[in-house]
Amino acid sequence: GNGLDIFDEVFNEPFFTKKENKLMKTDVREKDGNYVLDIDLPGYNKEDIKIDLTDGYLTVTAKREEHKEENEHHGNYIHKERFFGECSRSYYAGENVKEEDIKARELLQELKGKEDVTVDGKHIKLYANIGGVKDVASVLANDAAGIGLFRSEFLYLEADNYPDEEAQFQAYKTVAENMAGKKVIVRTLDIGADKQVDYFNLDHEENPAMGYRAIRICLDRRDIFRTQLRALLRASAYGNIGIMYPMIISVDEVKEIKKIVESIKAELTEKGIEYGEVEQGIMIETPAAVMISDLLAKEVDFFSIGTNDLTQYTLAIDRQNEALDAFYNPHHEAILRMIRMVIDNGHKENCWVGICGELGSDTALTKQFIEMGIDEL
C-alpha cells in the first residue's frame, strides 16, 4: 500500500560505501504477497551485509575487512536513519505511520496532473532527479514536470570499462523518448571526490572534493568528454535534452566547452546526423561561480545551484566528516545570500535558475526560494 510506495522511492536512490566508494543499489519488489529488498553491492558477499529493523527504522550495514597489502583502507558504511526518515517506518511498521504522513500522500495524489503554479501565478518547474533509465517510471508516476538532473556518471560507475558512444546514446535516447517532450537535463560526467571508478586510474588525493574531478577531468581527457557529448547531441534529436556542466569556476571553462560542442555539431552535420536544439547550463556549486555569476549568465541558458557542494565549500566543512555535522548548516545566511545573488544575476541575462541538492526538497525554504524568484526546484 502507501508504505511500499514511500519506501520504494527512497530505496531506488543509489548510494555509496563511505570509504571504498563502491556503488550500492537497492530495490523493492513484491513476491508471493511479501515485499523483498534486493541489495546489489559489487565486491561484497551476502555475509558482509547486515539488515536491522529497530523501532520502525531500517539500517543497512555493509562491512568488509581487507588485508592491508591488498587495500590500504577498509570498507565500512552504515546507511543511517537520517537517510530514511519516516519512510522506512511507514513500510515496515504500519501501526507507526503518522496521520499527517498519510494525508500528505493523499494530497500528493490529488495534485497530480495539475499545473505547478503558485496562487499568484508564478510557474515553478518541479523536476525529478534520476540515476538511470529505470528511474523514469517513478518520474512519470509522480507527474514531475521534467528531469532536472540525470546523473550520467552512473553509466560509468556501473560499467567495467568506459561506456562507448552507442551505449550512452541508447540510454539518453530512451530517457528522452519516455519523457515525451518534457525537459531532460543531463549532467556530464561527475566522477571524482566521493565517486571513484577503478578504470579511470585516478591518483589518490588528500582532499578529493577540491581535486581532480568533474569538468576538470572532462577538459583534460577530452576523448571521454567528446564521446559523451556526441551521444548527448545525437539523443537530442529524440527529445527535449539539456546539458549541464558541473564544478565550473571560470568563464574560460564555459567558453572552451562551447567550442568543443560546436566542433562536435559540425562533425555531426558533415556526416548528416541529426541533433536537436540543446540548452546548455552549468552547476553553481563553488563560491567562485557565485561571485562571477553575472558573467557566466551571459554564456549559458540556465543555472542549477548545487546546494550540497556550495554549502560545503562556503562553510569550509567536509560534508563526509560526521564530526562536523553540528556545524553543517545549509540554512546559513551566507548560503541564502549566495542563492539570491545567483538568481538575480541569472535573470538579468534571461538565464533561468534552479535549485539542486537537498535544499531543493527542503520545504522550510520553499516559500523563501519562490520569493527570491527561483524558476525550478
VOBA-1610 file (N, C-alpha, C; in pm, whole numbers, padded with zeros to 5 digits, always signed):
BEGIN
Gly+00082-00120+00000Gly+00000+00000+00000Gly+00085+00125+00000Asn+00042+00229+00072Asn+00117+00354+00075Asn+00257+00334+00127Gly+00272+00241+00224Gly+00403+00219+00282Gly+00506+00178+00179Leu+00471+00080+00096Leu+00563+00034-00008Leu+00596+00147-00104Asp+00496+00226-00140Asp+00516+00336-00234Asp+00622+00433-00184Ile+00613+00470-00057Ile+00710+00563+00002Ile+00847+00497+00009Phe+00849+00375+00057Phe+00976+00304+00079Phe+01052+00288-00052Asp+00978+00251-00157Asp+01041+00227-00287Asp+01109+00352-00340Glu+01046+00469-00319Glu+01105+00593-00368Glu+01240+00619-00302Val+01250+00588-00174Val+01374+00611-00102Val+01482+00514-00147Phe+01445+00386-00155Phe+01546+00285-00178Phe+01595+00279-00322Asn+01524+00338-00414Asn+01573+00338-00552Asn+01682+00441-00575Glu+01716+00522-00472Glu+01827+00615-00484Glu+01957+00541-00452Pro+02051+00530-00548Pro+02176+00461-00519Pro+02258+00539-00416Phe+02342+00467-00342Phe+02433+00535-00252Phe+02565+00459-00249Phe+02664+00514-00181Phe+02798+00459-00187Phe+02849+00416-00051Thr+02937+00315-00051Thr+03007+00286+00072Thr+03100+00403+00098Lys+03114+00442+00223Lys+03179+00569+00254Lys+03326+00570+00217Lys+03397+00459+00242Lys+03541+00462+00221Lys+03584+00394+00092Glu+03513+00288+00052Glu+03555+00219-00069Glu+03489+00276-00194Asn+03386+00357-00173Asn+03317+00420-00286Asn+03261+00320-00385Lys+03220+00205-00335Lys+03154+00107-00422Lys+03007+00147-00435Leu+02954+00128-00552Leu+02815+00164-00574Leu+02725+00059-00509Met+02633+00103-00423Met+02537+00013-00361Met+02399+00047-00410Lys+02329-00050-00466Lys+02195-00026-00517Lys+02095-00111-00440Thr+01979-00059-00419Thr+01873-00133-00354Thr+01745-00119-00434Asp+01661-00220-00422Asp+01535-00216-00495Asp+01433-00296-00415Val+01307-00261-00428Val+01200-00332-00359Val+01110-00397-00463Arg+01075-00522-00441Arg+00983-00591-00531Arg+00887-00675-00449Glu+00777-00713-00511Glu+00678-00794-00442Glu+00689-00938-00490Lys+00686-01032-00396Lys+00698-01174-00431Lys+00609-01255-00337Asp+00513-01328-00394Asp+00425-01416-00317Asp+00358-01342-00201Gly+00318-01217-00225Gly+00249-01142-00122Gly+00339-01074-00021Asn+00471-01094-00034Asn+00565-01030+00057Asn+00648-00927-00017Tyr+00704-00830+00057Tyr+00791-00731-00003Tyr+00936-00774+00017Val+01012-00774-00090Val+01150-00821-00087Val+01244-00704-00116Leu+01348-00690-00035Leu+01451-00587-00056Leu+01570-00651-00124Asp+01603-00606-00244Asp+01721-00654-00316Asp+01835-00556-00294Ile+01952-00608-00262Ile+02071-00525-00242Ile+02179-00570-00338Asp+02234-00476-00414Asp+02342-00506-00507Asp+02462-00422-00468Leu+02565-00486-00413Leu+02684-00415-00368Leu+02806-00486-00425Pro+02858-00441-00540Pro+02970-00508-00606Pro+03090-00525-00513Gly+03147-00645-00512Gly+03267-00670-00433Gly+03238-00721-00293Tyr+03111-00725-00253Tyr+03073-00772-00120Tyr+02998-00904-00132Asn+03007-00987-00029Asn+02932-01111-00022Asn+02810-01091+00066Lys+02717-01186+00059Lys+02594-01176+00137Lys+02622-01160+00286Glu+02723-01232+00334Glu+02752-01226+00477Glu+02812-01092+00520Asp+02854-01009+00425Asp+02909-00877+00458Asp+02799-00774+00485Ile+02675-00807+00449Ile+02566-00710+00457Ile+02470-00751+00568Lys+02444-00660+00660Lys+02354-00685+00771Lys+02236-00589+00762Ile+02119-00640+00790Ile+01999-00558+00790Ile+01935-00565+00929Asp+01907-00451+00985Asp+01849-00446+01119Asp+01726-00358+01117Leu+01621-00405+01180Leu+01499-00328+01193Leu+01471-00306+01341Thr+01480-00181+01383Thr+01458-00147+01524Thr+01370-00024+01534Asp+01263-00038+01609Asp+01171+00075+01632Asp+01124+00138+01501Gly+01101+00054+01402Gly+01050+00105+01275Gly+01154+00159+01181Tyr+01282+00160+01220Tyr+01388+00210+01134Tyr+01466+00094+01074Leu+01493+00101+00947Leu+01574+00001+00881Leu+01716+00052+00864Thr+01814-00028+00904Thr+01955+00010+00886Thr+02024-00096+00804Val+02081-00057+00694Val+02158-00148+00610Val+02306-00122+00636Thr+02379-00224+00678Thr+02520-00209+00710Thr+02603-00299+00619Ala+02701-00241+00552Ala+02792-00319+00469Ala+02932-00304+00524Lys+02991-00416+00570Lys+03125-00410+00627Lys+03211-00520+00566Arg+03334-00484+00539Arg+03427-00585+00492Arg+03568-00544+00529Glu+03641-00633+00593Glu+03779-00606+00629Glu+03870-00666+00522Glu+03972-00594+00483Glu+04067-00646+00385Glu+04208-00633+00437His+04294-00721+00390His+04434-00713+00431His+04498-00587+00376Lys+04589-00530+00454Lys+04647-00401+00419Lys+04723-00408+00288Glu+04787-00523+00262Glu+04865-00530+00139Glu+04776-00531+00014Glu+04649-00567+00032Glu+04557-00568-00080Glu+04486-00434-00098Asn+04460-00370+00014Asn+04387-00244+00008Asn+04423-00163+00130Glu+04456-00039+00112Glu+04503+00043+00222Glu+04392+00086+00317His+04268+00072+00275His+04160+00114+00363His+04054+00006+00372His+03968+00018+00471His+03863-00080+00495His+03730-00027+00443Gly+03645-00120+00396Gly+03509-00081+00360Gly+03425-00079+00486Asn+03356+00030+00510Asn+03274+00040+00631Asn+03173+00152+00613Tyr+03049+00115+00587Tyr+02949+00218+00566Tyr+02818+00176+00631Ile+02756+00265+00702Ile+02626+00238+00761Ile+02525+00337+00703His+02420+00283+00645His+02314+00369+00591His+02228+00411+00709Lys+02245+00531+00757Lys+02185+00575+00883Lys+02039+00614+00867Glu+01973+00625+00982Glu+01831+00653+00982Glu+01796+00783+00911Arg+01887+00878+00917Arg+01850+01008+00863Arg+01826+01003+00712Phe+01878+00901+00645Phe+01856+00888+00502Phe+01714+00838+00473Phe+01650+00776+00573Phe+01520+00717+00552Phe+01407+00802+00608Gly+01433+00868+00721Gly+01329+00946+00785Gly+01208+00861+00818Glu+01089+00914+00795Glu+00967+00842+00827Glu+00935+00734+00723Cys+01005+00738+00611Cys+00968+00648+00502Cys+00982+00501+00541Ser+01091+00465+00607Ser+01110+00325+00641Ser+01011+00281+00748Arg+00970+00369+00834Arg+00869+00335+00934Arg+00738+00295+00864Ser+00699+00375+00770Ser+00569+00353+00707Ser+00566+00223+00628Tyr+00682+00173+00587Tyr+00686+00047+00512Tyr+00684-00073+00606Tyr+00768-00067+00709Tyr+00786-00184+00792Tyr+00693-00193+00913Ala+00649-00080+00964Ala+00566-00082+01083Ala+00443+00002+01059Gly+00342-00058+00998Gly+00223+00016+00959Gly+00156+00089+01073Glu+00166+00031+01195Glu+00100+00096+01308Glu+00169+00225+01348Asn+00292+00246+01297Asn+00366+00367+01332Asn+00349+00480+01231Val+00273+00455+01125Val+00254+00559+01024Val+00177+00676+01086Lys+00230+00795+01067Lys+00166+00913+01124Lys+00050+00959+01035Glu-00053+01009+01100Glu-00171+01055+01029Glu-00137+01161+00925Glu-00046+01254+00964Glu-00011+01361+00870Glu+00064+01309+00747Asp+00139+01198+00765Asp+00209+01139+00650Asp+00110+01081+00550Ile+00007+01014+00603Ile-00095+00957+00516Ile-00169+01067+00440Lys-00204+01175+00511Lys-00274+01286+00448Lys-00188+01354+00342Ala-00057+01363+00370Ala+00034+01424+00273Ala+00039+01343+00145Arg+00041+01209+00159Arg+00044+01124+00040Arg-00086+01137-00039Glu-00198+01144+00033Glu-00326+01158-00035Glu-00334+01291-00109Leu-00281+01397-00048Leu-00281+01528-00112Leu-00196+01525-00238Leu-00081+01456-00231Leu+00006+01445-00348Leu-00069+01380-00465Gln-00147+01276-00434Gln-00223+01209-00539Gln-00324+01305-00603Glu-00385+01389-00518Glu-00483+01485-00570Glu-00420+01591-00659Leu-00293+01624-00631Leu-00226+01731-00705Leu-00168+01685-00839Lys-00156+01555-00857Lys-00101+01504-00983Lys-00188+01550-01100Gly-00121+01591-01205Gly-00192+01635-01325Gly-00225+01782-01327Lys-00205+01849-01215Lys-00234+01993-01210Lys-00109+02074-01242Glu-00130+02199-01276Glu-00017+02288-01308Glu+00070+02314-01185Asp+00201+02328-01208Asp+00292+02366-01100Asp+00299+02519-01097Val+00201+02579-01031Val+00190+02724-01032Val+00148+02772-00893Thr+00204+02884-00850Thr+00168+02940-00720Thr+00035+03014-00730Val-00021+03051-00615Val-00151+03118-00615Val-00146+03255-00683Asp-00026+03313-00690Asp-00015+03443-00757Asp+00031+03430-00903Gly+00028+03306-00955Gly+00052+03286-01097Gly+00194+03257-01139Lys+00285+03235-01044Lys+00424+03205-01076Lys+00438+03056-01109His+00482+03026-01230His+00503+02887-01270His+00640+02840-01223Ile+00642+02728-01151Ile+00765+02670-01099Ile+00783+02532-01163Lys+00903+02505-01213Lys+00932+02374-01270Lys+00968+02278-01156Leu+00883+02178-01134Leu+00912+02077-01032Leu+00969+01955-01104Tyr+01100+01941-01095Tyr+01171+01837-01167Tyr+01217+01726-01072Ala+01250+01612-01131Ala+01298+01497-01054Ala+01444+01470-01088Asn+01511+01395-01001Asn+01649+01351-01026Asn+01649+01202-01055Ile+01734+01158-01148Ile+01744+01015-01177Ile+01890+00974-01190Gly+01913+00843-01173Gly+02046+00788-01191Gly+02056+00698-01312Gly+01942+00669-01376Gly+01944+00582-01493Gly+01807+00566-01556Val+01802+00485-01660Val+01679+00467-01738Val+01565+00414-01652Lys+01595+00322-01560Lys+01489+00257-01484Lys+01414+00354-01392Asp+01476+00468-01362Asp+01413+00564-01271Asp+01303+00647-01337Val+01294+00641-01469Val+01198+00725-01541Val+01054+00689-01503Ala+01029+00562-01475Ala+00894+00519-01439Ala+00844+00594-01317Ser+00931+00613-01217Ser+00893+00686-01096Ser+00870+00834-01126Val+00950+00889-01216Val+00934+01030-01256Val+00795+01051-01315Leu+00756+00962-01405Leu+00627+00976-01471Leu+00513+00946-01373Ala+00532+00847-01287Ala+00427+00811-01191Ala+00397+00924-01094Asn+00499+01005-01065Asn+00482+01115-00970Asn+00457+01249-01040Asp+00438+01243-01173Asp+00396+01361-01250Asp+00495+01476-01242Ala+00626+01445-01241Ala+00726+01551-01245Ala+00719+01624-01378Ala+00748+01753-01375Ala+00741+01834-01497Ala+00858+01803-01591Gly+00961+01738-01539Gly+01079+01704-01619Gly+01184+01642-01529Ile+01300+01623-01585Ile+01415+01570-01511Ile+01519+01680-01499Gly+01544+01723-01377Gly+01639+01833-01356Gly+01781+01788-01342Leu+01802+01659-01317Leu+01936+01606-01302Leu+01939+01458-01336Phe+01995+01425-01450Phe+02025+01287-01488Phe+02173+01268-01457Arg+02200+01191-01352Arg+02339+01171-01309Arg+02408+01073-01403Ser+02467+01124-01508Ser+02523+01037-01612Ser+02642+00955-01563Glu+02702+00993-01450Glu+02818+00919-01401Glu+02784+00775-01367Phe+02654+00746-01341Phe+02618+00609-01309Phe+02636+00516-01428Leu+02633+00569-01548Leu+02664+00487-01666Leu+02808+00438-01659Tyr+02895+00518-01600Tyr+03036+00483-01585Tyr+03057+00396-01461Leu+02989+00430-01352Leu+03005+00355-01228Leu+02957+00211-01240Glu+02858+00189-01325Glu+02801+00055-01340Glu+02871-00027-01448Ala+02970+00032-01515Ala+03040-00037-01623Ala+03180-00081-01579Asp+03232-00183-01649Asp+03367-00232-01621Asp+03472-00156-01701Asn+03426-00080-01799Asn+03517+00000-01881Asn+03439+00120-01933Tyr+03508+00211-01998Tyr+03442+00332-02046Tyr+03323+00299-02136Pro+03203+00344-02103Pro+03088+00318-02190Pro+03107+00390-02324Asp+03084+00318-02432Asp+03108+00379-02563Asp+02993+00472-02602Glu+03009+00536-02715Glu+02911+00635-02760Glu+02774+00573-02780Glu+02770+00453-02839Glu+02641+00392-02869Glu+02565+00355-02742Ala+02636+00302-02642Ala+02570+00266-02516Ala+02512+00389-02448Gln+02588+00498-02449Gln+02539+00621-02388Gln+02423+00679-02469Phe+02436+00678-02600Phe+02330+00730-02686Phe+02198+00659-02659Gln+02201+00526-02648Gln+02079+00450-02625Gln+02016+00486-02491Ala+02098+00505-02389Ala+02046+00542-02255Ala+01979+00680-02260Tyr+02048+00779-02316Tyr+01994+00915-02322Tyr+01869+00920-02411Lys+01875+00849-02522Lys+01763+00846-02617Lys+01639+00785-02551Thr+01658+00676-02480Thr+01545+00608-02415Thr+01478+00699-02314Val+01557+00767-02233Val+01501+00858-02133Val+01428+00973-02202Ala+01489+01031-02304Ala+01428+01143-02375Ala+01295+01104-02439Glu+01292+00988-02500Glu+01169+00942-02565Glu+01059+00914-02462Asn+01097+00850-02351Asn+00997+00818-02249Asn+00940+00943-02183Met+01020+01049-02178Met+00972+01173-02117Met+00885+01253-02213Ala+00878+01212-02336Ala+00781+01263-02434Ala+00774+01415-02441Gly+00888+01477-02461Gly+00892+01622-02478Gly+00919+01701-02352Lys+00908+01637-02236Lys+00943+01706-02112Lys+01095+01720-02104Lys+01140+01822-02035Lys+01283+01851-02027Lys+01359+01740-01956Val+01474+01704-02013Val+01567+01608-01952Val+01705+01674-01947Ile+01749+01712-01827Ile+01878+01776-01813Ile+01981+01673-01768Val+02080+01652-01852Val+02184+01552-01825Val+02309+01623-01777Arg+02353+01588-01657Arg+02480+01641-01608Arg+02593+01557-01665Thr+02690+01623-01724Thr+02803+01548-01780Thr+02883+01485-01667Leu+02968+01395-01707Leu+03046+01311-01616Leu+03093+01386-01491Asp+03051+01335-01375Asp+03089+01397-01248Asp+03160+01295-01159Ile+03268+01241-01213Ile+03350+01143-01141Ile+03454+01217-01058Gly+03498+01152-00950Gly+03597+01212-00861Gly+03536+01237-00725Ala+03614+01286-00632Ala+03568+01312-00494Ala+03512+01183-00435Asp+03379+01180-00405Asp+03321+01062-00341Asp+03276+00957-00442Lys+03299+00979-00572Lys+03259+00883-00676Lys+03383+00843-00756Gln+03437+00726-00723Gln+03559+00678-00786Gln+03529+00561-00878Val+03599+00555-00991Val+03586+00446-01087Val+03725+00390-01112Asp+03742+00260-01088Asp+03875+00198-01094Asp+03945+00221-01228Tyr+03870+00202-01339Tyr+03935+00207-01469Tyr+03975+00348-01512Phe+03935+00450-01437Phe+03983+00585-01464Phe+04126+00605-01414Asn+04169+00514-01325Asn+04307+00519-01272Asn+04343+00657-01216Leu+04253+00710-01134Leu+04279+00841-01074Leu+04375+00826-00957Asp+04466+00920-00944Asp+04562+00917-00834Asp+04491+00944-00701His+04550+00891-00593His+04497+00919-00460His+04517+01067-00429Glu+04414+01130-00371Glu+04422+01271-00335Glu+04389+01288-00187Glu+04460+01377-00121Glu+04433+01403+00020Glu+04301+01476+00039Asn+04265+01559-00060Asn+04140+01635-00049Asn+04065+01626-00183Pro+04007+01511-00212Pro+03946+01489-00344Pro+03829+01581-00376Ala+03759+01632-00274Ala+03646+01722-00300Ala+03691+01849-00371Met+03818+01885-00352Met+03872+02003-00418Met+03978+01964-00522Gly+03968+01842-00569Gly+04073+01791-00655Gly+04035+01772-00800Tyr+04088+01664-00857Tyr+04075+01631-00998Tyr+03941+01560-01017Arg+03838+01635-01057Arg+03703+01579-01064Arg+03619+01653-01168Ala+03509+01591-01204Ala+03403+01652-01284Ala+03457+01716-01413Ile+03428+01845-01435Ile+03464+01909-01562Ile+03615+01917-01580Arg+03689+01911-01470Arg+03835+01914-01480Arg+03888+01789-01550Ile+03826+01675-01518Ile+03862+01552-01587Ile+03821+01561-01734Cys+03699+01611-01757Cys+03648+01617-01895Cys+03733+01706-01985Leu+03775+01820-01935Leu+03856+01910-02017Leu+03999+01861-02032Asp+04041+01772-01943Asp+04175+01716-01951Asp+04176+01590-02038Arg+04075+01506-02023Arg+04064+01382-02103Arg+03952+01401-02206Arg+03982+01473-02308Arg+03878+01520-02400Arg+03815+01409-02484Asp+03884+01300-02502Asp+03825+01190-02578Asp+03702+01135-02504Ile+03711+01126-02371Ile+03597+01081-02290Ile+03484+01182-02300Phe+03517+01309-02290Phe+03418+01417-02293Phe+03349+01423-02428Arg+03426+01416-02536Arg+03368+01425-02669Arg+03275+01307-02698Thr+03311+01190-02650Thr+03226+01073-02668Thr+03089+01096-02603Gln+03091+01147-02481Gln+02965+01172-02412Gln+02885+01282-02482Leu+02950+01388-02522Leu+02878+01498-02588Leu+02819+01454-02722Arg+02890+01373-02797Arg+02834+01321-02923Arg+02709+01240-02897Ala+02714+01154-02796Ala+02597+01073-02762Ala+02479+01160-02720Leu+02506+01264-02642Leu+02400+01354-02596Leu+02339+01432-02712Leu+02423+01483-02799Leu+02371+01561-02911Leu+02289+01473-03005Arg+02333+01352-03031Arg+02256+01259-03114Arg+02121+01229-03050Ala+02122+01207-02918Ala+01998+01175-02847Ala+01902+01293-02845Ser+01954+01414-02857Ser+01869+01534-02852Ser+01772+01542-02969Ala+01796+01463-03072Ala+01703+01458-03185Ala+01574+01384-03149Tyr+01574+01317-03032Tyr+01460+01232-02993Tyr+01384+01286-02872Gly+01420+01405-02827Gly+01352+01459-02710Gly+01407+01595-02671Asn+01364+01641-02556Asn+01399+01776-02509Asn+01515+01767-02409Ile+01636+01758-02460Ile+01754+01738-02376Ile+01827+01869-02350Gly+01870+01886-02226Gly+01959+01995-02189Gly+02088+01934-02134Ile+02198+02005-02149Ile+02327+01955-02100Ile+02378+02050-01992Met+02421+01991-01881Met+02467+02070-01767Met+02608+02028-01727Tyr+02693+02127-01704Tyr+02834+02101-01674Tyr+02863+02131-01526Pro+02925+02036-01455Pro+02948+02053-01311Pro+03083+02114-01277Met+03093+02171-01158Met+03218+02222-01099Met+03284+02332-01182Ile+03204+02422-01235Ile+03256+02534-01313Ile+03307+02643-01219Ile+03424+02700-01251Ile+03477+02810-01169Ile+03518+02931-01252Ser+03506+02922-01386Ser+03552+03036-01467Ser+03474+03046-01598Val+03474+03165-01655Val+03413+03188-01785Val+03492+03117-01894Asp+03624+03113-01878Asp+03708+03046-01979Asp+03670+02899-01995Glu+03638+02832-01884Glu+03596+02693-01893Glu+03472+02680-01979Val+03374+02766-01955Val+03249+02759-02029Val+03272+02786-02178Lys+03352+02884-02207Lys+03381+02915-02349Lys+03450+02798-02417Glu+03540+02732-02347Glu+03610+02616-02405Glu+03513+02502-02429Ile+03424+02479-02335Ile+03322+02374-02352Ile+03236+02403-02474Lys+03194+02526-02489Lys+03108+02563-02601Lys+03180+02544-02735Lys+03308+02569-02737Lys+03386+02543-02859Lys+03386+02394-02893Ile+03402+02312-02792Ile+03402+02167-02815Ile+03267+02122-02868Val+03159+02173-02808Val+03024+02137-02851Val+03002+02178-02997Glu+03044+02299-03032Glu+03026+02345-03170Glu+03104+02260-03269Ser+03224+02216-03228Ser+03304+02132-03319Ser+03237+01996-03340Ile+03173+01944-03236Ile+03103+01816-03249Ile+02979+01833-03335Lys+02908+01943-03319Lys+02792+01970-03404Lys+02834+01975-03551Ala+02947+02037-03577Ala+02997+02045-03715Ala+03027+01906-03771Glu+03085+01820-03687Glu+03114+01683-03730Glu+02985+01608-03763Leu+02885+01623-03676Leu+02758+01553-03699Leu+02689+01604-03824Thr+02692+01735-03845Thr+02630+01794-03963Thr+02697+01741-04090Glu+02829+01734-04086Glu+02904+01685-04203Glu+02867+01542-04237Lys+02836+01463-04134Lys+02801+01322-04155Lys+02652+01302-04176Gly+02575+01411-04173Gly+02431+01401-04194Gly+02356+01343-04076Ile+02413+01354-03957Ile+02349+01302-03836Ile+02271+01414-03767Glu+02145+01388-03740Glu+02059+01490-03683Glu+02085+01511-03533Tyr+02060+01633-03489Tyr+02061+01665-03346Tyr+01964+01779-03324Gly+01918+01794-03200Gly+01817+01894-03171Gly+01875+02022-03114Glu+01785+02113-03077Glu+01826+02235-03009Glu+01849+02201-02862Val+01969+02223-02815Val+02004+02182-02679Val+02037+02303-02593Glu+01966+02316-02481Glu+02003+02418-02383Glu+02129+02373-02311Gln+02219+02468-02286Gln+02340+02437-02211Gln+02342+02520-02083Gly+02373+02453-01973Gly+02377+02521-01845Gly+02492+02473-01760Ile+02508+02533-01645Ile+02617+02495-01555Ile+02564+02483-01413Met+02637+02407-01334Met+02607+02399-01192Met+02684+02510-01120Ile+02614+02579-01034Ile+02678+02681-00950Ile+02698+02615-00814Glu+02819+02566-00789Glu+02846+02494-00665Glu+02977+02535-00599Thr+03036+02642-00650Thr+03156+02698-00587Thr+03133+02846-00560Pro+03193+02900-00455Pro+03183+03045-00431Pro+03234+03126-00549Ala+03334+03074-00620Ala+03387+03145-00738Ala+03278+03164-00843Ala+03201+03057-00868Ala+03094+03066-00968Ala+02986+03163-00924Val+02958+03167-00794Val+02858+03261-00743Val+02902+03405-00770Met+03028+03434-00738Met+03077+03571-00746Met+03087+03622-00890Ile+03101+03532-00987Ile+03106+03575-01127Ile+02982+03529-01203Ser+02874+03500-01129Ser+02753+03451-01195Ser+02695+03553-01293Asp+02723+03681-01274Asp+02677+03781-01370Asp+02746+03762-01505Leu+02872+03721-01503Leu+02946+03695-01627Leu+02910+03560-01687Leu+02895+03460-01602Leu+02861+03326-01650Leu+02722+03325-01714Ala+02631+03406-01662Ala+02494+03409-01714Ala+02489+03453-01861Lys+02588+03527-01904Lys+02594+03571-02043Lys+02629+03456-02138Glu+02682+03345-02083Glu+02733+03236-02166Glu+02642+03114-02173Val+02545+03103-02080Val+02465+02980-02073Val+02316+03010-02071Asp+02238+02904-02084Asp+02092+02917-02085Asp+02031+02904-01946Phe+02100+02832-01856Phe+02043+02814-01723Phe+02153+02786-01620Phe+02117+02810-01496Phe+02200+02776-01379Phe+02126+02671-01297Ser+02200+02578-01240Ser+02145+02488-01139Ser+02236+02502-01017Ile+02181+02553-00909Ile+02262+02579-00789Ile+02278+02449-00711Gly+02398+02396-00711Gly+02428+02271-00640Gly+02450+02299-00492Thr+02342+02297-00415Thr+02348+02345-00278Thr+02432+02257-00185Asn+02445+02129-00216Asn+02526+02043-00129Asn+02673+02085-00129Asp+02731+02091-00249Asp+02872+02131-00258Asp+02890+02279-00226Leu+02795+02363-00266Leu+02808+02506-00237Leu+02814+02528-00086Thr+02733+02456-00012Thr+02737+02467+00135Thr+02871+02419+00189Gln+02917+02308+00136Gln+03044+02251+00181Gln+03160+02347+00159Tyr+03168+02402+00041Tyr+03282+02489+00008Tyr+03271+02625+00078Thr+03150+02675+00091Thr+03133+02807+00153Thr+03161+02803+00302Leu+03113+02698+00369Leu+03131+02688+00513Leu+03262+02620+00552Ala+03340+02577+00452Ala+03467+02507+00479Ala+03444+02385+00568Ile+03339+02308+00532Ile+03303+02189+00609Ile+03295+02069+00514Asp+03373+01967+00543Asp+03368+01843+00467Asp+03239+01770+00504Arg+03145+01761+00410Arg+03016+01701+00443Arg+03024+01550+00460Gln+03140+01488+00432Gln+03159+01346+00458Gln+03209+01321+00601Asn+03245+01430+00671Asn+03301+01418+00805Asn+03190+01432+00909Glu+03150+01320+00968Glu+03038+01321+01062Glu+03069+01403+01187Ala+03196+01422+01219Ala+03232+01501+01338Ala+03193+01647+01322Leu+03166+01688+01198Leu+03131+01828+01171Leu+02982+01850+01150Asp+02902+01746+01172Asp+02758+01757+01147Asp+02694+01873+01224Ala+02742+01897+01346Ala+02683+02003+01428Ala+02710+02142+01371Phe+02813+02154+01286Phe+02850+02283+01229Phe+02794+02303+01088Tyr+02747+02193+01028Tyr+02698+02197+00890Tyr+02557+02256+00890Asn+02542+02374+00831Asn+02413+02443+00832Asn+02378+02493+00693Pro+02302+02415+00617Pro+02266+02458+00480Pro+02173+02579+00478His+02116+02616+00595His+02031+02735+00604His+02111+02859+00643His+02242+02847+00642His+02330+02959+00681His+02298+03081+00595Glu+02296+03197+00657Glu+02262+03320+00585Glu+02352+03343+00464Ala+02479+03302+00475Ala+02571+03319+00362Ala+02524+03239+00241Ile+02474+03119+00264Ile+02425+03035+00154Ile+02301+03098+00091Leu+02211+03145+00172Leu+02088+03206+00121Leu+02117+03333+00043Arg+02213+03413+00090Arg+02251+03534+00015Arg+02313+03497-00120Met+02393+03392-00122Met+02454+03348-00249Met+02347+03304-00347Ile+02249+03229-00297Ile+02141+03181-00384Ile+02066+03300-00444Arg+02036+03399-00361Arg+01966+03518-00411Arg+02051+03590-00517Met+02181+03601-00493Met+02269+03668-00588Met+02269+03598-00723Val+02275+03465-00720Val+02277+03387-00844Val+02146+03404-00920Ile+02035+03399-00849Ile+01904+03417-00913Ile+01895+03555-00980Asp+01933+03657-00907Asp+01926+03793-00960Asp+02016+03808-01083Asn+02139+03759-01074Asn+02232+03772-01187Asn+02188+03691-01307Gly+02132+03573-01282Gly+02084+03492-01392Gly+01969+03558-01466His+01874+03611-01392His+01756+03670-01454His+01788+03796-01535Lys+01892+03866-01495Lys+01932+03986-01572Lys+01974+03950-01714Glu+02018+03824-01734Glu+02062+03781-01866Glu+01969+03676-01927Asn+01843+03673-01877Asn+01743+03575-01926Asn+01790+03431-01910Cys+01858+03406-01803Cys+01910+03273-01771Cys+01825+03218-01656Trp+01751+03109-01680Trp+01665+03059-01573Trp+01750+02986-01468Val+01698+02981-01345Val+01778+02932-01232Val+01699+02828-01152Gly+01766+02717-01120Gly+01703+02612-01041Gly+01785+02580-00917Ile+01723+02511-00824Ile+01789+02464-00703Ile+01807+02313-00714Cys+01929+02268-00693Cys+01961+02125-00695Cys+02019+02089-00558Gly+02012+01962-00522Gly+02064+01922-00392Gly+01955+01915-00288Glu+01995+01893-00163Glu+01898+01870-00057Glu+01804+01988-00034Leu+01851+02109-00058Leu+01765+02225-00035Leu+01648+02232-00133Gly+01662+02163-00246Gly+01553+02163-00343Gly+01426+02103-00287Ser+01439+02008-00195Ser+01321+01945-00136Ser+01301+01986+00009Asp+01372+02088+00052Asp+01359+02138+00189Asp+01242+02236+00195Thr+01126+02188+00237Thr+01006+02271+00232Thr+01011+02389+00329Ala+01106+02386+00423Ala+01120+02501+00513Ala+01168+02624+00438Leu+01229+02603+00319Leu+01283+02714+00242Leu+01207+02740+00112Thr+01110+02655+00081Thr+01040+02667-00048Thr+00981+02806-00067Lys+00911+02855+00032Lys+00848+02987+00021Lys+00953+03095-00003Gln+01066+03086+00069Gln+01171+03186+00053Gln+01232+03179-00087Phe+01251+03058-00139Phe+01306+03044-00274Phe+01211+03105-00378Ile+01082+03082-00361Ile+00986+03139-00454Ile+00987+03292-00448Glu+00998+03346-00326Glu+01009+03492-00311Glu+01134+03546-00377Met+01242+03465-00378Met+01366+03507-00444Met+01353+03508-00595Gly+01253+03432-00646Gly+01232+03426-00791Gly+01282+03300-00856Ile+01300+03193-00778Ile+01352+03068-00834Ile+01257+03017-00942Asp+01315+02954-01044Asp+01236+02903-01156Asp+01211+02753-01149Glu+01301+02682-01081Glu+01291+02535-01083Glu+01340+02478-00950Leu+01273+02373-00906Leu+01313+02301-00785Leu+01320+02152-00820
//
